[in-house]
Amino acid sequence: MAPGDTFAIGAYPAEVQSAIDDGVAAARQAILKEEPNLGEHVNGWAIARDLGRYGTRYLYRAAWTYFGVGGNLAEDAIYPLAVVDGEGRFLDGAHRYTLHFTEDELPPVNAFWSVTMYDADSYLVPNDIDVYALGNRSSLHYAHDSSLTIAIQAEQPDNTSTTNWLPAPRSGRFKLALRLYHPREEASKGIWQPPAIRRLG
Protein backbone atom coordinates (compact mmCIF):
# COMPACT_ATOMS: atom_id res chain seq x y z
CA MET A 1 0.00 0.00 0.00
CA ALA A 2 0.99 3.58 -0.59
CA PRO A 3 0.05 6.63 1.48
CA GLY A 4 -3.54 7.60 0.69
CA ASP A 5 -4.55 4.20 -0.66
CA THR A 6 -7.86 2.74 0.46
CA PHE A 7 -7.50 -0.37 2.60
CA ALA A 8 -9.51 -3.32 1.28
CA ILE A 9 -9.08 -6.47 3.32
CA GLY A 10 -10.71 -8.54 0.58
CA ALA A 11 -7.72 -7.87 -1.65
CA TYR A 12 -5.56 -10.14 0.53
CA PRO A 13 -5.38 -13.93 0.62
CA ALA A 14 -7.55 -15.67 3.23
CA GLU A 15 -4.60 -16.44 5.52
CA VAL A 16 -3.53 -12.78 5.48
CA GLN A 17 -7.08 -11.64 6.20
CA SER A 18 -7.18 -14.03 9.15
CA ALA A 19 -3.86 -12.72 10.46
CA ILE A 20 -5.10 -9.12 10.17
CA ASP A 21 -8.29 -9.99 12.06
CA ASP A 22 -6.24 -11.71 14.77
CA GLY A 23 -3.96 -8.68 15.01
CA VAL A 24 -6.90 -6.30 15.38
CA ALA A 25 -8.41 -8.48 18.13
CA ALA A 26 -5.09 -8.70 19.97
CA ALA A 27 -4.58 -4.94 19.71
CA ARG A 28 -8.07 -4.28 21.08
CA GLN A 29 -7.39 -6.53 24.07
CA ALA A 30 -4.06 -4.78 24.70
CA ILE A 31 -5.78 -1.39 24.56
CA LEU A 32 -8.51 -2.50 27.01
CA LYS A 33 -5.85 -3.78 29.42
CA GLU A 34 -4.07 -0.43 29.20
CA GLU A 35 -7.04 1.50 30.68
CA PRO A 36 -5.88 1.14 34.33
CA ASN A 37 -2.46 2.50 33.30
CA LEU A 38 -3.69 5.74 31.81
CA GLY A 39 -2.01 8.45 33.82
CA GLU A 40 -0.90 8.59 37.44
CA HIS A 41 -3.13 7.18 40.16
CA VAL A 42 -4.34 9.52 42.89
CA ASN A 43 -7.07 8.57 45.40
CA GLY A 44 -8.52 6.02 42.98
CA TRP A 45 -8.45 8.41 40.01
CA ALA A 46 -6.23 8.00 36.96
CA ILE A 47 -5.00 11.43 35.89
CA ALA A 48 -3.03 12.03 32.71
CA ARG A 49 -1.33 15.34 32.22
CA ASP A 50 0.51 14.20 29.11
CA LEU A 51 -2.31 13.92 26.56
CA GLY A 52 -1.01 14.87 23.15
CA ARG A 53 2.56 14.32 24.30
CA TYR A 54 2.98 10.57 23.76
CA GLY A 55 6.37 10.34 22.11
CA THR A 56 6.93 6.72 21.04
CA ARG A 57 4.44 5.26 23.53
CA TYR A 58 2.18 3.94 20.77
CA LEU A 59 0.01 1.62 22.87
CA TYR A 60 -0.54 4.43 25.38
CA ARG A 61 -1.52 6.77 22.55
CA ALA A 62 -3.85 4.14 21.07
CA ALA A 63 -5.51 3.57 24.45
CA TRP A 64 -6.11 7.27 24.99
CA THR A 65 -7.50 7.55 21.47
CA TYR A 66 -9.86 4.64 22.22
CA PHE A 67 -11.06 5.89 25.61
CA GLY A 68 -10.73 9.65 25.18
CA VAL A 69 -10.38 10.61 21.54
CA GLY A 70 -9.90 14.32 21.11
CA GLY A 71 -8.35 14.87 24.54
CA ASN A 72 -6.80 18.29 25.07
CA LEU A 73 -3.40 19.26 26.37
CA ALA A 74 -3.31 19.63 30.16
CA GLU A 75 -3.20 23.41 29.83
CA ASP A 76 -6.67 23.23 28.25
CA ALA A 77 -8.30 20.37 30.15
CA ILE A 78 -7.58 17.39 32.36
CA TYR A 79 -9.77 14.32 32.71
CA PRO A 80 -9.41 12.29 35.91
CA LEU A 81 -11.06 8.88 35.44
CA ALA A 82 -12.20 6.57 38.25
CA VAL A 83 -13.05 2.90 37.89
CA VAL A 84 -12.34 2.14 41.57
CA ASP A 85 -13.18 3.75 44.89
CA GLY A 86 -10.64 5.17 47.33
CA GLU A 87 -9.84 1.68 48.60
CA GLY A 88 -9.21 0.23 45.16
CA ARG A 89 -12.52 -1.64 44.84
CA PHE A 90 -14.23 -1.54 41.46
CA LEU A 91 -17.16 0.85 41.32
CA ASP A 92 -20.36 -1.19 41.13
CA GLY A 93 -24.01 -0.20 40.97
CA ALA A 94 -24.81 -2.65 43.75
CA HIS A 95 -23.24 -0.17 46.21
CA ARG A 96 -23.81 3.45 47.23
CA TYR A 97 -21.02 6.04 47.05
CA THR A 98 -20.31 9.66 47.82
CA LEU A 99 -17.85 12.10 46.30
CA HIS A 100 -17.17 14.79 48.86
CA PHE A 101 -15.23 17.97 48.10
CA THR A 102 -14.13 20.28 50.86
CA GLU A 103 -14.02 23.92 49.78
CA ASP A 104 -10.30 23.55 49.06
CA GLU A 105 -10.82 20.32 47.08
CA LEU A 106 -13.32 21.71 44.59
CA PRO A 107 -11.83 21.42 41.10
CA PRO A 108 -9.80 24.58 40.40
CA VAL A 109 -10.83 25.82 36.97
CA ASN A 110 -11.04 29.05 35.05
CA ALA A 111 -13.89 27.69 32.90
CA PHE A 112 -15.97 24.82 34.28
CA TRP A 113 -15.82 21.29 35.69
CA SER A 114 -18.14 18.29 35.61
CA VAL A 115 -18.33 14.65 36.68
CA THR A 116 -20.05 12.23 34.29
CA MET A 117 -21.41 8.72 34.86
CA TYR A 118 -20.59 5.96 32.36
CA ASP A 119 -21.25 2.24 32.35
CA ALA A 120 -18.44 -0.29 31.95
CA ASP A 121 -18.58 0.11 28.16
CA SER A 122 -18.28 3.91 28.39
CA TYR A 123 -21.92 4.62 27.56
CA LEU A 124 -24.06 7.09 29.50
CA VAL A 125 -26.28 5.39 32.10
CA PRO A 126 -30.03 5.77 31.44
CA ASN A 127 -31.98 6.98 34.47
CA ASP A 128 -35.42 8.29 35.38
CA ILE A 129 -34.32 11.89 36.03
CA ASP A 130 -32.19 12.23 32.87
CA VAL A 131 -29.10 13.34 34.77
CA TYR A 132 -25.80 12.11 33.36
CA ALA A 133 -23.36 14.68 34.75
CA LEU A 134 -23.09 17.23 37.53
CA GLY A 135 -20.75 20.18 37.83
CA ASN A 136 -20.30 23.79 38.71
CA ARG A 137 -22.85 24.78 36.06
CA SER A 138 -25.48 22.58 37.75
CA SER A 139 -27.83 23.79 40.48
CA LEU A 140 -25.89 22.00 43.20
CA HIS A 141 -26.49 22.38 46.92
CA TYR A 142 -23.35 23.33 48.87
CA ALA A 143 -23.04 22.95 52.64
CA HIS A 144 -22.61 25.92 54.99
CA ASP A 145 -18.84 25.39 54.93
CA SER A 146 -18.88 25.58 51.09
CA SER A 147 -18.16 21.86 50.79
CA LEU A 148 -19.99 19.72 48.24
CA THR A 149 -21.20 16.12 48.47
CA ILE A 150 -22.43 14.22 45.43
CA ALA A 151 -24.45 11.03 45.99
CA ILE A 152 -23.58 8.29 43.50
CA GLN A 153 -26.08 5.42 43.59
CA ALA A 154 -28.86 3.74 41.63
CA GLU A 155 -31.74 4.64 43.94
CA GLN A 156 -32.73 8.16 44.89
CA PRO A 157 -31.02 9.22 48.13
CA ASP A 158 -33.06 9.25 51.33
CA ASN A 159 -33.48 13.01 51.25
CA THR A 160 -36.15 14.22 48.86
CA SER A 161 -33.88 16.43 46.75
CA THR A 162 -32.21 15.03 43.64
CA THR A 163 -29.99 18.09 43.21
CA ASN A 164 -26.74 16.38 44.20
CA TRP A 165 -27.62 12.89 42.94
CA LEU A 166 -25.69 11.31 40.06
CA PRO A 167 -27.61 8.10 39.19
CA ALA A 168 -25.55 4.92 38.82
CA PRO A 169 -26.55 1.69 37.06
CA ARG A 170 -28.57 -0.73 39.19
CA SER A 171 -25.86 -3.37 38.91
CA GLY A 172 -22.51 -3.90 37.29
CA ARG A 173 -19.38 -1.83 37.08
CA PHE A 174 -19.31 1.82 36.14
CA LYS A 175 -16.80 4.62 35.80
CA LEU A 176 -16.72 8.33 36.53
CA ALA A 177 -15.03 10.96 34.40
CA LEU A 178 -14.14 14.22 36.10
CA ARG A 179 -13.43 16.96 33.57
CA LEU A 180 -11.67 20.24 34.32
CA TYR A 181 -11.71 22.78 31.51
CA HIS A 182 -9.13 25.57 31.48
CA PRO A 183 -7.71 24.19 34.73
CA ARG A 184 -5.76 26.43 37.01
CA GLU A 185 -2.05 25.74 37.38
CA GLU A 186 -2.49 23.76 40.61
CA ALA A 187 -4.57 21.24 38.66
CA SER A 188 -2.52 21.09 35.47
CA LYS A 189 0.75 20.80 37.46
CA GLY A 190 -0.57 18.12 39.85
CA ILE A 191 -0.72 20.16 43.05
CA TRP A 192 -4.49 19.73 43.34
CA GLN A 193 -5.75 16.18 43.83
CA PRO A 194 -9.35 14.96 43.49
CA PRO A 195 -10.81 13.39 46.65
CA ALA A 196 -11.44 9.66 46.83
CA ILE A 197 -14.83 8.18 46.07
CA ARG A 198 -16.17 6.64 49.27
CA ARG A 199 -18.28 3.47 49.31
CA LEU A 200 -21.12 3.58 51.83
CA GLY A 201 -22.51 0.07 51.53
C-alpha positions in Angstrom: 0.0 0.0 0.0 1.0 3.6 -0.6 0.0 6.6 1.5 -3.5 7.6 0.7 -4.6 4.2 -0.7 -7.9 2.7 0.5 -7.5 -0.4 2.6 -9.5 -3.3 1.3 -9.1 -6.5 3.3 -10.7 -8.5 0.6 -7.7 -7.9 -1.6 -5.6 -10.1 0.5 -5.4 -13.9 0.6 -7.5 -15.7 3.2 -4.6 -16.4 5.5 -3.5 -12.8 5.5 -7.1 -11.6 6.2 -7.2 -14.0 9.2 -3.9 -12.7 10.5 -5.1 -9.1 10.2 -8.3 -10.0 12.1 -6.2 -11.7 14.8 -4.0 -8.7 15.0 -6.9 -6.3 15.4 -8.4 -8.5 18.1 -5.1 -8.7 20.0 -4.6 -4.9 19.7 -8.1 -4.3 21.1 -7.4 -6.5 24.1 -4.1 -4.8 24.7 -5.8 -1.4 24.6 -8.5 -2.5 27.0 -5.9 -3.8 29.4 -4.1 -0.4 29.2 -7.0 1.5 30.7 -5.9 1.1 34.3 -2.5 2.5 33.3 -3.7 5.7 31.8 -2.0 8.4 33.8 -0.9 8.6 37.4 -3.1 7.2 40.2 -4.3 9.5 42.9 -7.1 8.6 45.4 -8.5 6.0 43.0 -8.4 8.4 40.0 -6.2 8.0 37.0 -5.0 11.4 35.9 -3.0 12.0 32.7 -1.3 15.3 32.2 0.5 14.2 29.1 -2.3 13.9 26.6 -1.0 14.9 23.1 2.6 14.3 24.3 3.0 10.6 23.8 6.4 10.3 22.1 6.9 6.7 21.0 4.4 5.3 23.5 2.2 3.9 20.8 0.0 1.6 22.9 -0.5 4.4 25.4 -1.5 6.8 22.6 -3.9 4.1 21.1 -5.5 3.6 24.4 -6.1 7.3 25.0 -7.5 7.5 21.5 -9.9 4.6 22.2 -11.1 5.9 25.6 -10.7 9.6 25.2 -10.4 10.6 21.5 -9.9 14.3 21.1 -8.4 14.9 24.5 -6.8 18.3 25.1 -3.4 19.3 26.4 -3.3 19.6 30.2 -3.2 23.4 29.8 -6.7 23.2 28.3 -8.3 20.4 30.2 -7.6 17.4 32.4 -9.8 14.3 32.7 -9.4 12.3 35.9 -11.1 8.9 35.4 -12.2 6.6 38.3 -13.0 2.9 37.9 -12.3 2.1 41.6 -13.2 3.8 44.9 -10.6 5.2 47.3 -9.8 1.7 48.6 -9.2 0.2 45.2 -12.5 -1.6 44.8 -14.2 -1.5 41.5 -17.2 0.9 41.3 -20.4 -1.2 41.1 -24.0 -0.2 41.0 -24.8 -2.7 43.8 -23.2 -0.2 46.2 -23.8 3.5 47.2 -21.0 6.0 47.0 -20.3 9.7 47.8 -17.9 12.1 46.3 -17.2 14.8 48.9 -15.2 18.0 48.1 -14.1 20.3 50.9 -14.0 23.9 49.8 -10.3 23.6 49.1 -10.8 20.3 47.1 -13.3 21.7 44.6 -11.8 21.4 41.1 -9.8 24.6 40.4 -10.8 25.8 37.0 -11.0 29.1 35.0 -13.9 27.7 32.9 -16.0 24.8 34.3 -15.8 21.3 35.7 -18.1 18.3 35.6 -18.3 14.6 36.7 -20.0 12.2 34.3 -21.4 8.7 34.9 -20.6 6.0 32.4 -21.2 2.2 32.4 -18.4 -0.3 32.0 -18.6 0.1 28.2 -18.3 3.9 28.4 -21.9 4.6 27.6 -24.1 7.1 29.5 -26.3 5.4 32.1 -30.0 5.8 31.4 -32.0 7.0 34.5 -35.4 8.3 35.4 -34.3 11.9 36.0 -32.2 12.2 32.9 -29.1 13.3 34.8 -25.8 12.1 33.4 -23.4 14.7 34.7 -23.1 17.2 37.5 -20.7 20.2 37.8 -20.3 23.8 38.7 -22.8 24.8 36.1 -25.5 22.6 37.7 -27.8 23.8 40.5 -25.9 22.0 43.2 -26.5 22.4 46.9 -23.4 23.3 48.9 -23.0 23.0 52.6 -22.6 25.9 55.0 -18.8 25.4 54.9 -18.9 25.6 51.1 -18.2 21.9 50.8 -20.0 19.7 48.2 -21.2 16.1 48.5 -22.4 14.2 45.4 -24.4 11.0 46.0 -23.6 8.3 43.5 -26.1 5.4 43.6 -28.9 3.7 41.6 -31.7 4.6 43.9 -32.7 8.2 44.9 -31.0 9.2 48.1 -33.1 9.3 51.3 -33.5 13.0 51.2 -36.1 14.2 48.9 -33.9 16.4 46.8 -32.2 15.0 43.6 -30.0 18.1 43.2 -26.7 16.4 44.2 -27.6 12.9 42.9 -25.7 11.3 40.1 -27.6 8.1 39.2 -25.5 4.9 38.8 -26.5 1.7 37.1 -28.6 -0.7 39.2 -25.9 -3.4 38.9 -22.5 -3.9 37.3 -19.4 -1.8 37.1 -19.3 1.8 36.1 -16.8 4.6 35.8 -16.7 8.3 36.5 -15.0 11.0 34.4 -14.1 14.2 36.1 -13.4 17.0 33.6 -11.7 20.2 34.3 -11.7 22.8 31.5 -9.1 25.6 31.5 -7.7 24.2 34.7 -5.8 26.4 37.0 -2.1 25.7 37.4 -2.5 23.8 40.6 -4.6 21.2 38.7 -2.5 21.1 35.5 0.7 20.8 37.5 -0.6 18.1 39.8 -0.7 20.2 43.1 -4.5 19.7 43.3 -5.7 16.2 43.8 -9.3 15.0 43.5 -10.8 13.4 46.6 -11.4 9.7 46.8 -14.8 8.2 46.1 -16.2 6.6 49.3 -18.3 3.5 49.3 -21.1 3.6 51.8 -22.5 0.1 51.5 
